[in-house]
Amino acid sequence: MGLTWKSIDVLKKRTKIEWHVLFPFLGIKPKLTAYNSHKKIGQTLTDRIIELAKFYAHGLEVFVTVDDFNNWLSKPSVDLSRQRPVDIMFSTHGLNEIRRVLDKVECGIPV
C-alpha cells in the first residue's frame, strides 16, 4: 500500500519545503524522484512522508499559512538551544522536540 514517488513532489509543493531540507529528511537522493515518479515507494519512506505531512498539518493549525510556518521553522529557538527547527527535523527526536515547542506556541506560551 505505498505511496508513489509523485507524492514527494506533491508534498514539496504543498509545504514549500526546500529540496535540500526534504531529501535529507526522507533519506533519499534527488534523482530517484525524477526517474520513478509513478512507481510505488516502500513502507518506510511512505511512513516518513506521512509523518512530515502530519507535522505540517499541525504547523498550519498553529501558524495558518505555510509561509508563516516555514518562516518560524527557519528562525533559531531558545527552546531548542538556539537551533533552527529546520536544522533538527531530520530525526524523530528532532521532530518531537519541535512539536514540543510548537505545542507551546499553540498554547500562547512565548518561545
Residue pairs with C-beta under 8 A, 6 or more apart in sequence:
1 43
1 46
2 40
2 41
2 42
2 43
2 45
2 46
3 40
3 41
3 45
3 46
3 49
4 37
4 38
4 39
4 40
4 41
5 32
5 33
5 36
5 37
5 38
5 39
5 41
6 37
6 38
7 41
7 49
8 22
8 26
8 28
8 33
8 41
8 49
9 33
9 37
11 17
11 22
11 49
11 52
11 53
12 19
12 22
14 56
14 66
15 52
15 56
15 66
15 70
16 66
16 67
16 70
17 52
17 70
19 30
21 86
21 89
22 52
23 29
23 30
24 90
25 48
25 52
25 89
25 90
26 45
26 48
26 49
26 52
27 45
27 48
28 45
41 49
51 92
51 95
55 89
55 95
55 98
55 99
56 66
56 69
58 99
58 102
59 69
59 72
59 73
59 102
60 66
60 69
61 106
62 69
62 102
62 105
62 106
63 69
63 72
72 85
72 105
73 84
73 85
73 86
73 89
73 98
74 84
74 85
74 86
75 84
76 82
76 83
76 84
77 83
77 84
77 85
77 101
77 111
78 111
79 100
79 101
79 104
79 111
80 88
80 97
80 98
80 101
85 98
85 101
88 94
88 97
88 98
89 95
89 98
101 111
104 111
105 111
